[in-house]
Amino acid sequence: MRRSETATIPLEHTRWRHIWQLAWPIMLSNVTIPLVGAVDVAMMGRLDDPVFIGGVGLGMIVFNFIYFGFGFLRMGTTGLVAQMYGTGQDDKIAFLLIRGITLAFGLGGLFILASPFVSMAALYMFSASDMAEQLMTDYISIRLFAVPAALANMVLLGGLYGRQQMRLGMALLFLVNGINLFLDIVLVAGFGMRVDGVAMASVAAQWGGFGFMIWRITRIWPGQLGRLIRPLAGARLPLWLDFAAYRHFFTLGRDIFIRTILLIGCEALLLNEAAKMDDLALATCQIMLSIFGILAFAIDGFAHAAEALVGEAIGQKNPTMLRIVIRRTNYLAGMMALLLSVLLWAGQPLILSLMTSQPALIAFADAYWLWVVSLPLASFLAFQMDGIFVGATCGTQMRNAMIIASASFAMAIFYLSFGLTGLMASFVGYLALRGLSLWWMIGHVHNKAKAVGIGD
């Protein structure tokens, strides 16, 4: 499909219904992500010693760092593919997917080779009983074999989102998480395995999902991936082996990686400062962050829709489409945030009773609940702006905005905030500043719709 064939697409793709069709599969599939972690813990909870829960829990944190840290493989792919999709450059999309998959396999292979060092780093980071540490290292040594496929699945997911194939992306997440859940039960409850069973389930799930999706993509777009292995006539190397394109991908990935590390660091700083106060303050902040994580899954659907549509508008050099997409996705995300805030306010007793059964903690958290209620309204613009800037492949601006917000958060904590109220206010302010600082830089996105060349 070339530019002339896409001339009638932009107005159709800015309709409210189309935006919702892109957003809802992501919201639904996101539900399965925390569910897998919960089942992992539940399976270990059926064993005769709580140390199994601790060992798996510590190991899961290590992989959260790996997958969050390399999240640029998904985000960078989405933005670039969306822009290429806007101009109907199917061959270039295929080249990009092959580059991303080879990069994912290369990075995953390095993690497997570095397995002893990853375990040593984890032992250095955490202090636990000897048994818990042994279980953690057992879990890590097995699950590292899932990393190449997991990173490659990020690339495929980014490609599907960029092509606005959200339902296929939902199928990939459902498949991976469904296999994981099924094998957790079979291997642990059925065959009596322990930590090794949970880790092997993750490995099988990621590779199974990757294999299925490669097969599905080649069926939908026949020959698009397979033919790229062969050099074209007169070319020494396959066209996907473009080192300049790899450098551009790494540059974009570097900026998103810095942004992600700062994001994780701010949440760690929040918990660390709360821990200095007392256990109730720490537990209240952990509840706040747990709820925040669930909210992110709900609101992120519109951010993913923005990634795809903004990239398409920029690929087609269509400023009108870009303005409509930004306005409408932001509006829908804002309405979702308002609804979530109302639900948090009205459902406070039920939510707190689900999070904890400790009367003292419930009473303590109740006094700070308004800060939890404000989370959706304070954060939705940050999620949306991330999606818009990912679609525009403006990684530098995402990095700069995060530096501004995280530095302001640190200064507020160390010099301005007092007590838990000040700490929570600083965090809510940091979330709002993330969105506002990117909004201040929105001109870079609009300029992309007028610029010559994708990804310049």
Residue pairs with C-beta under 8 A, 6 or more apart in sequence:
1 88
1 90
2 87
2 88
3 87
3 88
3 316
5 88
6 86
6 87
6 88
6 316
9 312
9 316
10 312
10 313
10 316
10 318
10 320
10 321
11 321
12 18
13 164
13 309
13 312
13 321
13 325
14 309
14 321
14 324
14 325
14 328
16 328
16 332
19 302
19 305
19 309
19 325
19 328
19 329
19 332
20 332
21 166
22 164
22 166
22 301
22 304
22 305
22 308
22 309
23 166
23 301
23 302
23 304
23 305
23 332
24 301
25 166
25 167
25 169
25 170
25 301
26 161
26 166
26 169
26 170
26 300
26 301
26 304
26 305
27 297
27 298
27 300
27 301
28 170
29 169
29 170
29 173
29 174
30 173
30 297
30 298
30 300
30 301
31 297
32 173
32 174
32 177
32 178
33 173
33 177
33 297
34 293
34 294
34 297
35 177
35 181
36 177
36 180
36 181
36 184
37 60
39 180
39 181
39 184
39 185
40 56
40 60
40 184
40 198
41 53
41 56
41 57
43 184
43 185
43 188
43 189
43 197
43 198
44 52
44 53
44 55
44 56
44 188
44 194
44 195
44 198
45 52
45 53
46 188
46 189
47 194
49 131
51 129
51 131
51 132
51 135
52 135
52 194
52 195
54 128
54 129
54 132
54 135
55 128
55 131
55 132
55 133
55 134
55 135
55 136
55 138
55 139
55 195
56 135
56 136
56 139
56 195
56 198
58 122
58 126
58 128
58 132
58 133
58 136
59 122
59 135
59 136
59 139
59 140
59 143
59 195
59 199
61 126
62 118
62 122
62 136
62 140
63 140
63 143
63 147
65 264
66 111
66 147
67 150
67 151
67 154
68 260
68 264
69 257
69 260
69 261
70 107
70 151
70 154
70 257
71 154
71 256
71 260
72 252
72 253
72 254
72 256
72 257
72 260
72 395
73 100
73 103
73 104
73 151
73 154
73 155
73 158
73 253
74 154
74 155
74 157
74 158
74 161
75 158
75 256
75 307
75 390
76 158
76 249
76 252
76 253
76 256
76 390
76 393
76 395
77 96
77 97
77 100
77 154
77 155
77 158
77 159
77 162
78 158
78 159
78 161
78 162
78 304
78 307
78 308
78 311
78 390
78 391
79 162
79 252
79 307
79 311
79 390
79 391
79 392
79 393
80 96
80 162
80 249
80 252
80 311
80 393
80 454
80 455
81 93
81 96
81 97
81 158
81 159
81 161
81 162
81 163
81 311
82 161
82 162
82 163
82 164
82 307
82 308
82 309
82 310
82 311
82 312
82 314
82 315
82 391
83 162
83 311
83 312
83 314
83 315
83 391
83 393
83 454
83 455
84 92
84 93
84 96
84 162
84 315
84 454
85 93
85 162
85 163
85 164
85 308
85 311
85 312
85 315
86 311
86 312
86 313
86 314
86 315
86 316
86 318
87 315
87 316
87 454
90 221
90 224
91 224
91 239
93 159
93 162
93 163
93 224
94 221
94 224
94 225
94 228
94 240
95 228
95 239
95 240
95 242
95 245
96 159
96 240
96 245
97 155
97 156
97 159
97 225
98 225
98 228
98 238
98 240
99 240
99 241
99 242
99 245
99 246
99 249
100 152
100 155
100 158
100 159
100 249
101 152
101 155
101 156
103 151
103 155
103 246
103 249
104 148
104 151
104 152
104 154
104 155
105 148
105 151
105 152
107 147
107 148
107 151
108 147
108 148
108 149
108 150
108 151
108 152
109 148
111 118
111 144
111 147
112 144
112 145
112 147
112 148
115 140
115 141
115 144
118 140
118 144
119 136
119 137
119 140
119 141
122 136
122 137
122 140
123 133
123 136
123 137
126 133
126 136
128 136
135 194
135 195
138 195
138 196
138 199
139 195
139 196
139 198
139 199
142 196
142 199
142 200
142 203
143 199
143 202
143 203
145 203
146 202
146 203
146 205
146 206
146 207
149 203
149 206
149 207
149 209
149 210
150 206
152 210
153 172
153 176
153 206
153 209
153 210
153 213
156 172
156 210
156 213
156 214
156 217
157 169
157 172
157 173
160 166
160 168
160 169
160 172
161 169
161 304
161 307
161 308
162 307
162 308
162 311
163 308
164 308
164 309
164 312
166 304
166 305
166 308
168 213
168 216
168 220
171 216
172 209
172 212
172 213
175 208
175 209
175 212
175 213
176 205
176 206
176 208
176 209
177 205
178 205
179 201
179 204
179 205
179 208
179 209
180 201
180 202
180 205
183 197
183 200
183 201
183 204
183 205
184 197
184 198
184 201
187 193
187 197
187 198
187 200
187 201
188 194
188 197
188 198
191 197
193 200
214 225
217 224
217 225
218 224
218 225
218 226
228 238
228 239
228 240
229 238
230 238
231 237
231 238
231 239
232 238
232 239
248 455
251 395
252 393
252 395
252 455
253 395
254 395
255 395
255 396
255 398
255 399
256 390
256 395
256 398
256 399
258 399
258 402
258 403
259 395
259 398
259 399
259 401
259 402
262 402
262 403
262 406
263 402
263 406
265 406
266 405
266 406
266 409
266 410
266 427
266 430
267 289
269 409
269 410
269 413
270 285
270 289
270 423
270 427
271 282
271 285
271 286
271 289
273 413
273 423
274 281
274 282
274 284
274 285
274 420
274 423
275 281
275 282
277 419
277 420
277 423
280 360
280 361
280 364
281 364
281 420
281 423
283 356
283 361
283 364
283 365
284 361
284 364
284 365
284 368
284 420
285 420
285 423
285 424
287 352
287 355
287 356
287 365
287 372
288 368
288 371
288 372
288 375
288 424
288 427
290 355
291 344
291 351
291 355
291 372
291 375
292 375
292 379
295 340
295 375
295 376
295 379
296 379
296 383
298 336
298 340
299 333
299 336
299 337
299 340
299 376
299 379
299 380
299 383
300 383
300 387
302 329
302 332
302 333
302 336
302 383
302 384
302 387
303 329
303 333
303 383
303 384
303 386
303 387
303 388
304 387
305 329
305 387
306 325
306 326
306 329
306 330
306 384
306 387
306 388
306 391
307 387
307 388
307 390
307 391
308 391
309 321
309 325
309 329
309 391
310 322
310 325
310 326
310 387
310 388
310 391
310 392
310 445
311 391
311 392
311 393
312 321
313 319
313 321
313 322
313 325
313 449
314 322
314 391
314 392
314 445
314 448
314 449
314 454
315 454
317 449
317 450
318 449
319 446
319 449
319 450
322 445
322 446
322 449
323 446
326 388
326 442
326 445
329 384
329 387
329 388
330 381
330 384
333 380
333 381
333 383
333 384
334 380
334 381
336 376
336 380
337 376
337 377
337 379
337 380
338 376
338 377
340 376
341 373
341 374
341 375
341 376
341 377
344 351
344 369
344 372
344 373
344 375
344 376
345 373
348 366
348 369
352 362
352 365
352 366
352 369
353 362
356 362
356 365
368 420
368 421
368 424
371 421
371 424
371 425
371 427
371 428
374 428
375 428
375 431
378 428
378 429
378 431
378 432
379 431
379 432
379 434
379 435
380 435
381 432
381 434
381 435
381 436
381 438
381 439
382 431
382 432
382 434
382 435
382 438
383 435
384 435
385 401
385 434
385 435
385 438
385 439
385 442
386 398
386 438
388 438
388 442
388 445
389 395
389 397
389 398
389 438
389 444
389 445
390 398
392 444
392 445
392 448
393 448
393 455
394 441
394 444
394 445
394 448
397 438
397 441
397 444
398 438
400 437
400 441
401 434
401 437
401 438
401 441
402 434
404 433
404 437
405 430
405 433
405 434
405 437
406 430
408 429
408 430
408 433
409 426
409 427
409 429
409 430
409 433
412 422
412 425
412 426
412 429
412 430
413 422
413 423
413 426
416 422
416 426
417 423
417 425
417 426
